[in-house]
Amino acid sequence: MTIAPDDERQGTLLYQQMRDVVQRLEDTVPGKIEITKEGLVHDMTAPVGPHELTALRVRKRMEKVMPDELVAHTGSPDVEDDSEGILRLPDIMVIAEADMEVPGSFDPRTLIAAVEIVSRSNPDNDWVSKMRDYPLVGIPVYAIFDPRTGTGAVMTEIHQTPEGPRYATRKDFLYGEDVTIADWTISTEGLPRYA
């Protein structure tokens, strides 16, 4: 679904309706529901062991090298930009602890980085939709870890294109190599793969 700029009021109403649906369903359906520029995305399967273990190991490795006032947060709340009609829940959010002291959703522009572990059931959500949505809401660094292939990428340097803001730089990596996310370098040794 695409909303034309002159349909701003209708777009705001539609976004609020989708937001209400997400709130009603979040405790009653498995998986995770997010709102993208195209509409609702439902990742129906709950994260499996390799997904969660990757998130845990990356989070712990990031927090070892970051300053104390920053965290690699996993869990709720989500990040929301209602002006763009986007509600996302990154697997890991690198954010200042002070920026977490807000009621409700985090402002995506306060994130230093978003890290996603690719879902086996819906890889396009991470490789396509979030690649479009994260620069649109101002997240300066987007890192993807893909347990399906043992690869990943870090996207940086948001710039304007005819299609809207996009990341200008992409650095691919293989599991086993060191990877730099924002200002911090971590090892990808020992990250699990999907069987």
N, C-alpha and C positions, 0 to 999 in steps of 0.2 A: 504494500500500500504506500503510495506517495501522496503527500499533501502539498498542494500548490501554495506558494507564498501568500496569495490573496485569500486563502481559506484559513487564515491564522486563527480566527475564533473557533471555527469548526474543528480545526486541528487540535486546539487546546481542549475542547470538549471531548473529542475522540480520545486524546491521550488520558484525560481524567477517567473516562469510562474504562479504558484498558487498565489503568492503575488500580481502579476499584476491583476489577476482575482478578488481577494478580493478588491483591490483598485477601480477597475471599477464598482463593484457591490455594494459597501458599502452604497452609497446614493440612490440606485435604488431598492433595495429589502428590505422587512421588516425583522426585527430581526437582528441577528449578525452572521458574518462568521468568523471562526477561522481556523488556520492550525495546524494540529496535526501530529504525526508521521505516522498516517494512511492516511492522506489526509485532505480534507476540511470537516468542520463540520458547518452546517447551522442550527441554532436555529431559526426556521421560525416565531415563535410568538414573538411579542413585550412583554417585561416584564409586568406582571399584577400588580395591586395594592399591594397585599401582598408581592410580590417579592421586589418591590421598597421600600415599607415601612420598610421591614426587613433590606434592605441595608442602608436606612437612619438612622434607630435606632441604628444599630450596628456601623455605622460610627460615629455618634454623641457620643455614649458611649465610643468608643475607644479613640476619640480625647479628651474626658474629663480626661482620666487617663494617656495619653501619654505626653512626653515632647513636648514643643512648636515647636521644630525643626522638629518634625515628623508629618505626616498627614496620615489620612485614606482617601485616594483619590478614588473617584468614577468617572468614565468617561474615556475619551481618554487622552493620547494615549494608545495604547496597549503595551504589553511586547513582545519582539522578540529576539529569538536566531537563527539567520540564519544558524549558523554552525550545529545546530540540526534540522533545518527545522521546527521550531515551532513559531507560532504567536498566542498569547492568549490575551484576554481582561478580566481580573478578575473583578468581581463586585466591590470589594474593594481592594486597594493596600496599604499596610502600607509601607511607604517610607519616607526617609528624604527629606525635601523640596529641599535641595541642589542637590539631585540626580535627581530631576525633570527638572533641568536646562540643558536639552539636546535637540538637534533637533531630531525630529522623535520619534521612539519608545523608551520606557524605557528598560534598560538592566535588565533582570529578576534577575540577581545576586545582584542588588542593593535593591531589595524588602526585607523587613523584614518579611512580611507575605502576603499571598494572601487569600482573603476570598470570598467564592462563596455562593450564595443563589441558591438552587437547582431549576431548571426550571421544571415546571409541564410537559412540552412537551418533554423534553430530559434529564431525570435525569442521564442517564449513562454518559453524557458528564462531569458532575461534579464528580460522584462517581467512574468512571472507567478511562476515558481518561485523565482528569486533575490529577487524583491520580497518573498516570504514567508520564505525561508530566512535572508537576511542580518540582518533585525532579530531573528530567533529566536536567532541565535548572537552577537548583541551588536555587530554592525558599525554604528557610529553614523551613517555617511554612505554613501549608495549613489548613484552617478552612472551614468547610462546615456547612451551616444551611439549614435544609430541612423542608420547610413549609408544605409539604405533610404529614409528620409524626410527626412533632413537636420534632424532634431529630437533632443531629448533631455530628460532630467529629472534633478533631484537630489532625493533623498529624505533627510529628516532627522527628528529628534525621535521616537525609539522610545517607544511607549506601549502599555499593555496593552489588549487587546480580548477579547471572548469567544472569538475564534478564535486568540488568542495575541498575542505582540508584533507590532506593525505600525508602519510609519512614519506619523507624523501629518502631516508637511508634505511637499508635492511642489511643486517649482518647475520648470515646463517652460521650455525654451529652443529657439530656432531656430539652426541653424548660421549663423555670422556675428555672433551676439551674444556678449557676455562672459558667462561662467558662473562662479559661485562654488561651489567644492568645499571643504567644511570652512572653513578660514580664508583660502583663497587664490583669487583671481580670475584666470582665464585667458581668452584669446581663443579663439573657435571658428572664426575666419576660416581659410579654406583647408583645412578638413578634407574629405577625399574622400568621394564618394558611390558606392554600387554602381551599375554601369551598367545 
